[in-house]
Amino acid sequence: MPSVKKLSSNRNCREDEGPSPRKRMNTHIYPAPFSDDPEAIEELNRVDYTKRITLEMARAGNYDRPIRIYADGIYDLFHQGHARQLMQAKNAFENVYMIVGVCGDELTHRNKGKTVMTEDERYEALRHCRYVDEIVRDAPWVITEEFLEKHKIDLVAHDEIPYSSIGEDDVYKDIKAKGMFLPTQRTDGVSTSDLVARIVRDYDVYVRRNLARGYSAKEMNISFLNEKKFILQNKMDALKDKGKKVIEDLDEKRHEIIQKWEDRSREFVTNFLDMFGRDGALNQMWNNSKGRLKRALSPVSSPPGSPTRNGSGSGIKQRLRSRSESPTSSGIAFSASGSSNVDAKSNISTGQGSESFHSIGDFSDDSDFSDAEHEVGAVLGLALHRSNLASQAKK
């Protein structure tokens, strides 16, 4: 079993002498200290910087103290691309003390532009990254020899793409020339500029989101009209979501509704046929009424031997004439072609219109008439009664 050497690290890191097939990751339970904190100063004083560790020595495992690797940047909107770069540097070798320099607001705004997060916010974001052992505030834009010696830095980690700046083609060219540069890989598809571009592209969405969460128009620097427009859009979206939810609920209940309809459809069909079918109540009612109406309007023909139109006999017209001439009649006489207008008018004047109607209705008591004759008599009586009422109303 290889011997274990306790390293002079503030994290009480231990490392097996010689290369190990499995790299151990430190777990921090406190934020990383700043470079001027007592804990960081104590760690710095333990380092014998007269024995610098070069990149070749680190790769060969020829070192007996933690390798002090430095990475710097702005780290605005700290994201996984930043974290992965620090992870690569931290795990480049078996025993690494990771120092991260964060540029301050004044220097950053002058050389690169306005940041979303303030310098204090960016410091705190880095302090809580588990790969970081120490934070250097207000880090320089270009690393100098004095800065390297002050913090006893062995290697500087960054991606190999030249980082140009004002008056500089590559701010890391001197570090590369000294053989102190440790290249890392960029994470494709993510950067602070990409995140800012997404926010600008979906500006309306994020403004509406913040308005819904209680931010004022003044806080987001938008006009009164735009505020009302975004609020209206939020309400429309809420209404759409509600409608969508209703449709989803109906879809879930669709099978239940179909099942209930199938259970009751047989009852619906049976009731419909009972009412409107060939043998239904409505059809029977119509057939009965149609038969009575047909018999009333089209009486049966006279039997053979009955008197002709010009002959005498016991036909309905002859009976009507004889009934009208009888002493018990109402004074209304019918000829072969119809009623007498003169007699009808005289009856109306004497108030006998309704009596004449009843007289004709008395045909129902005569057993000599057929059913059809009785119905015709009733129809004629009703027509005459209505005519009398109309004439009386005119007078």
Summary of the structure (lengths in Angstrom):
residues: 395
radius of gyration: 56.1
end to end distance: 138.2
largest distance: 158.8
contacts: 994
relative contact order: 0.06
helix: 50%
strand: 10%
